[in-house]
Amino acid sequence: MLRYFVLIHGLLSLVCPHSQAAPLELSFPPAITWKQVFDSGFRPKHISGLERKKVECTDQELVFRFRDKLGFQLDSGRLMFELQSDDSIRIIEHVSRVPISMEEGEQRMAIFHGLFSKELKQMGSVPPLMDKERGGVAALSDYYAVAEDEGYTIHYGFTGSFQSGKPLLPIFMIALRHNMDAVPLPTRLKTVEPPEGYEWYSLDPYAGRPDFGAATKTLPKPETDVPEKETHAPHKDNAENGEAEKSKVIKDESQLRWWFISILGFIITAVILRRWKSKPV
């Protein structure tokens, strides 16, 4: 039995190699750059309809490290990066997909307070439980903890999972604070591309996704020597040829009818003459 268990475990590790790897890390400060995101091992993809400024990693687990302190664990969830026109990062947001209890939420909020003991501007708290039976909480940003450092604000709070016993979903965000004295950057118009050194990587969400169930683009139809049936409108020459053939058929039918009438008339005339000649004088 143990032998079969080891075999199954080995096969699962081949199918899901990322499940055995340590969580990726993001360190701050200095400011997290677009290249640092890739250097740290993250491989984001475009978000449909938002290719010009946002990318995401789905089901991403990570550790956020602040000034070489103890890392802040973020469970598997949606990790989003928003870029400005100069390819600098304006927002990093992580929304967990792993629900936790109210008690676990209080413990994680306490860890966040300890991580930003000097930079904390708003304490925040676990939101009150409004519907214990359905797991509903007052998911308002008023309950978020907020720290400020190096021109950025770091937010930590919770939204509702609507699961009884584990009603919280953690939300973590780093956002660049707007400087009123700085010249605002122009609106970003270009599509987000990989940083220098990672040009080989495709941000297309349908490319390079070996995980099972991932969507794939429709592959082009292979070329063959057999010509496809023409489905487009006929060429003008073809149309003219068709009309000519139709006219020829009509002409042939008219000639056939004329010959039939002529022969019938000849037969009738011959019969009348024969009877007339056969009468006695």
Secondary structure by P-SEA (a helix, b strand, c coil): caaaaaaaaaaaaaacccccccbbbbbccccccaaaaaaabbbbbbcccccccbbbbcbbbbbbbcccccbbbbcccbbbbbbcccccccbbbbbbcccccaaaaaaaaaaaaaaacccccccccccccccccccccccccccbbbbbcccbbbbbbccccccccccbbbbbbbbbbbbccccccccccccccccccccccccccccccccccccccccccccccccccccccccaaaaaaaaaaaaaaaaaaaaaaaaaaaaaaaaaaaaaaaaaaaccc
